[in-house]
Amino acid sequence: MSGPQSFYLPSSVTPTQLISDLSQEFLVSTPKTMTRRLTFIDTFDWRLYHKSLVAYCRDDALCLRKLNSHQIIHQQAGLPAPKFAADLPPGPLKLLLAPVIEMRALLPRASVQVQTEVFAILNRDQKTVVRLAFEKLFRPEQPNDNGSWPQLWLLPVRGYPGPAEKLAAALPDLGLEAVEQPDMLLLALEQAGQTPGDYSTRLDVQLPSAARSDEAAKAILGHVLPVIRQNEAGIKQDIDTEFLHDFRVAIRRTRAVLSQLKGVLPADASDRFRREFGDIARTTNDLRDLDVYLLDAAHYRAMLPEMLREDITPLFDYLREKRAAALARVVDLLNSETYAQTLHDWQVFLDQPGNEAAEAPHAGQPVIDLARRRLKKRYRRVTRFGRKILKNTQDEQLHALRIECKKLRYLLEFFASLFPADTIGALVKQLKKLQDNLGDFNDLCVQEAYLLHLADELPAADARSRHTLLAIGGLVATLDQKRAQVKSEFAKTFTGFASAENKKLFKSLLAAAPDGGTG
């Protein structure tokens, strides 16, 4: 055998009894016992777990390994648990972790106390030829717990394959069964009552094609609501910026269903909640904008000549002050009775059964018919509008097209389960390219305008302030050049999206759609 092998240790077999039985045939050393505490860390959205990576703090070391593997990829001693990738010192560990976790914070997901007893199996020359390791798990908050022995590991020693194979053959005769044990991470998470990967913003709703449209709309909205709720605490605690980002995406999806699927849900409820969720979204706008600028601080510095890079520091200091005030406003919102009432009433609305006497005109329509008709109309609007502005591309038109593309993207997400995954995937991929181009253009326009606005706000009473204004001017000039470049790429990007191949894909997707439409 070439690697470690795990065995299930039934409650009827104790380690003491097992070692006693093995001593009849093997020379067994006295055990070496060690106890250590492991604290497993991951992001709120399980980015490490989804990459089959396990990060944990052990004693004073930070370790990284693959899931279901004993082999440590890298460890660094004397390193406290980091919150962000930026907190890590330069080195292999940072290079491995930073691209995965990006701007997300690392959080303690589960802790476990591990007591390990290692017995060495010796040959006649008193050399270790194989090891047996019993692992006993405790919950750190319950030090008086007797723990459990869920794992027995047979660990071969390089150069001695025979003894490991002989011992592996002997263990089943003593009542043990060779099994593939869960990773220690999974055991610790189970003890902590957590399910890895239990949070996702992916809109994965399976809609029966014959479902009523109002039931389908509520199914989508009911899938989005928990995402709103799950991110509230992270925003209030200011753990990282992605809690607000995911919260806003869920709010936007909610509003998109209410506005894109008109005539499906009662008009009075749709109007009320579209307005109230719009108020929530607007309250978060400033905080999200400031988050984006501060996350891109290093990028902004790099855009400037070296002589001006330090001069931009007062700008980011000022943005941090503004962010603190913006965060306070958002927290006040989330703690308000108005917000609580909106979310309560929204849940009640989603839980209500249909009312035929008061139902909307398209409530009972099969969702597949609704989907085809709305997608057909939205696709035509995007392609016609895009072709119209190709000849004379104005900034305002690009902004309007970006919004039309966003509406089409939402519809494709909402109704994805109704159509072949490969077709939907190909269309979303092409649409995303166009959205990226239009989004980059919009972001650059907004950034230029905002920086010029900040230049008016910042004082210019001393030399340093004047240098900061010069640095802002340098940034605006660079952003303007990038904006012109992105704008020049629009024609090629749009032509790719509106290609004959994509048109054919949409035609096959919407083949059963009637002409015209009600959306």
C-alpha positions, 0 to 999 in steps of 0.5 A, a space after each residue: 500500500 502506498 498511502 494512509 488507510 483509514 478504518 472504522 473503529 466500532 464502539 465495541 472495540 477500544 484502542 487499548 483492546 485493539 493494541 493488546 490484540 495486535 501485540 500478540 503478533 506485532 511489536 508495538 511501542 508505547 504511544 506518543 500522545 499529542 493534543 492540538 486545537 484546529 480552527 478551520 477558516 473559510 470565507 462566508 461563501 466557502 470559496 476555499 471549500 469550493 476549490 477543495 482547499 482546507 485552511 486552518 490554524 494549528 497552534 501558532 501556524 497557518 496551514 493549507 492542504 487539499 480536501 481529503 488529503 493529509 499532505 500540507 501544501 504550505 504552512 507558515 509558523 508564527 502567523 495569527 489567523 488573517 482576516 484578509 489576503 492583504 494581511 498575509 506577508 508576501 510568500 507562497 501562502 499569500 500567492 495560493 490564498 489571495 486569488 481564491 478569497 480575493 476581497 472576502 474575509 476569512 472567518 472561523 467556521 469550526 474548531 475542534 480539539 484533536 487528541 492523537 495517540 500514535 503507536 509505532 509498529 517495530 521490526 526486530 531491529 527496533 525500527 518503525 515500519 508502520 504507524 497506527 494513529 488514533 484520533 479522538 475529537 473534542 468540542 473545545 467548548 466542552 472540555 469535560 466531554 469524553 470525545 469519540 474515536 471516529 478515526 484509526 489511521 494506518 500510516 505506512 513508512 517509506 521502504 517498508 510496504 510489507 508490514 503495512 500490508 500485513 497489518 491492513 490484512 489483520 485489522 478486519 479480523 479484529 472487527 475493523 472495517 476499512 472505510 474512507 473517513 470524512 475529512 477532519 474539516 467535515 467532522 468539525 463542521 458537523 459537530 458545529 452544526 454547519 453545512 459546507 457550501 450552504 450559502 450561494 447567490 446562484 439563482 438555481 430554481 427549477 421551474 416546471 414548464 407548465 407551472 403557473 406564472 405567478 407560482 414561478 415568480 414567487 418561487 424565484 422571489 422565495 429563492 432570493 429572499 434568504 440571500 437578503 436575510 443571510 447578508 444583513 448581519 455581515 453588513 452590520 458587522 462590516 465584515 467585508 464588502 461582499 455582504 453588501 454586494 450580495 445583498 444588493 444583487 438580491 434586492 436588484 433581482 427582486 425588483 427585476 422580477 417585479 418590473 420584468 414580469 408585469 401582469 403576473 403578480 397583483 399590481 398593488 403588491 408589485 407596485 408597493 414592494 418595487 417602490 420599497 425595495 427601491 428605497 432600500 437599494 438607494 440607501 445602499 448606493 453611496 456605501 457600495 460606490 465608496 467600497 468600490 473606490 477603496 477596493 481599487 485604491 492600489 489600482 488607482 495609485 498604479 495609474 498615476 506617475 510615481 511622483 503623484 502616487 503619495 499625493 492621492 492618499 488624502 483622497 482615500 482618507 477622505 473616502 474612508 470618512 465618507 464610508 463610515 457615515 454611509 455605513 452608519 446610514 445603511 446600518 440604521 436602515 437595517 435596524 429600522 422598523 420600516 425595513 423590518 416591516 417591509 421584509 415581514 410583509 414581503 414574506 407574508 405575501 410570498 407565502 400567500 396562496 393564489 387568489 383567483 378573484 384578484 389574480 393578475 391577467 397573466 398569473 395562470 399562464 404557463 411559465 414556459 409561454 411567458 418566458 418565451 414571449 418576454 425573452 423574445 421581446 427583450 432580445 429584439 429590443 437589445 439587438 434593434 437598439 444596438 444596431 441603431 446606435 452603431 452608426 453614431 454611438 452616444 454616451 447616453 445611448 450606451 448607458 441605456 443599452 446597458 440597462 436593456 442588456 441587464 434586463 435580458 440577463 435577468 430574464 435568462 437567469 430567471 428562466 434558465 431551468 426551462 431551456 437546454 443548459 448548453 444553449 442558455 450558457 452560450 447565450 449568457 456567455 455572449 451577453 456577458 461580453 457585451 455587458 462587460 464592455 458596457 459596464 466598463 464604459 459606465 463605470 469609467 464615466 461614473 468614476 470620472 464624474 465622481 472624482 471631479 465632484 470630490 475635487 470640488 469637495 476637498 479643501 485646497 488650502 495648503 500645498 498638499 491639498 493642491 497636490 492631491 487635486 493634481 493627482 485627481 486630475 491625473 486620474 481623471 485624464 487616465 480614466 478618460 483615455 480608458 473610456 475612449 478605448 472601451 467605447 471604441 471596442 463597443 462596435 466589435 463587441 456588439 457585432 459579436 453578440 448580434 451575430 448570425 450564430 447567436 441569432 440562430 441560438 435565440 431563434 431555437 430557444 424561442 421557437 414556440 414564442 408567438 409574435 408580439 407580446 404582452 410584456 
